[in-house]
Amino acid sequence: MINLNNLSPEDLLILTNILAVSFSEGKTAIEMDVLGNFFVGIGCLMLTMAAQKEYLNTLQEANNNNNNNNNNNDNNSTQPDANNSIGEDDIIG
């Protein structure tokens, strides 16, 4: 199996060209139409799945960022403010 992560854009173009010619050999125009539409259908479904996965990841990241911001705000509000605390040199009275 070819690892697509290691292919340059040019290599991927050559590979798809080889596959297209190979799949088309000995086929009628109608058979090539059917086969081409089949691969286009697969591609469309894969693109839809990838888009939904990316969308869900974006929502999860946004949710995590909101939770982190809320936790930071909670931590800041529960810790005493160093500027407002009474120090040893402060005079009370």
C-alpha positions in Angstrom: 0.0 0.0 0.0 1.3 3.5 -0.9 1.6 5.9 2.0 0.0 9.1 0.6 1.7 11.2 3.2 5.1 10.7 1.5 3.9 11.6 -2.0 4.7 15.0 -3.5 1.8 16.7 -5.4 3.5 15.8 -8.6 3.8 12.2 -7.6 0.1 12.1 -6.6 -0.8 13.5 -10.0 1.2 10.9 -11.8 -0.4 8.1 -9.6 -3.9 9.3 -10.3 -3.1 9.5 -14.0 -1.8 5.9 -14.1 -4.9 4.7 -12.2 -7.3 6.5 -14.5 -5.6 5.1 -17.6 -5.4 1.6 -16.0 -9.1 1.6 -15.0 -10.2 2.9 -18.4 -8.4 0.3 -20.5 -10.8 -2.0 -22.4 -13.9 -0.1 -21.1 -16.6 1.4 -23.2 -17.4 5.1 -22.8 -20.5 4.1 -20.8 -18.5 1.8 -18.5 -16.0 4.6 -17.9 -18.8 7.0 -17.1 -20.2 4.6 -14.5 -16.8 3.9 -13.0 -15.9 7.6 -12.9 -19.2 8.5 -11.3 -18.7 5.7 -8.8 -15.3 7.2 -7.8 -16.7 10.7 -7.7 -19.5 9.4 -5.4 -16.9 7.9 -3.1 -14.9 11.2 -3.1 -18.0 13.3 -2.3 -18.8 11.1 0.7 -15.2 11.2 1.9 -15.2 15.0 1.6 -18.5 15.3 3.5 -17.1 13.0 6.3 -13.9 15.1 6.5 -15.8 18.4 6.7 -18.0 17.1 9.5 -15.0 15.7 11.4 -13.2 19.1 11.0 -16.3 20.9 12.2 -16.7 18.7 15.2 -13.0 19.1 16.1 -13.4 22.9 15.8 -16.4 22.8 18.2 -14.5 20.6 20.7 -11.5 22.9 20.6 -13.8 26.0 21.1 -15.5 24.2 24.0 -12.1 23.3 25.6 -10.9 26.9 25.2 -14.1 28.2 26.9 -13.7 25.7 29.7 -10.0 26.7 30.2 -10.9 30.4 30.2 -13.7 29.8 32.7 -11.3 27.8 34.9 -8.7 30.6 34.7 -11.3 33.2 35.6 -12.5 31.0 38.6 -8.9 30.6 39.8 -8.2 34.3 39.5 -11.4 35.3 41.4 -10.7 32.9 44.3 -7.0 33.9 44.8 -6.4 37.0 46.9 -5.3 40.0 45.0 -1.7 40.9 46.0 -2.4 44.6 45.5 -5.3 44.6 47.9 -4.0 42.4 50.7 -2.8 43.8 54.0 1.0 43.6 54.3 3.2 43.6 57.4 4.0 47.3 56.9 0.4 48.4 56.5 -1.1 50.4 59.4 -4.7 49.5 60.3 -6.7 51.9 62.2 
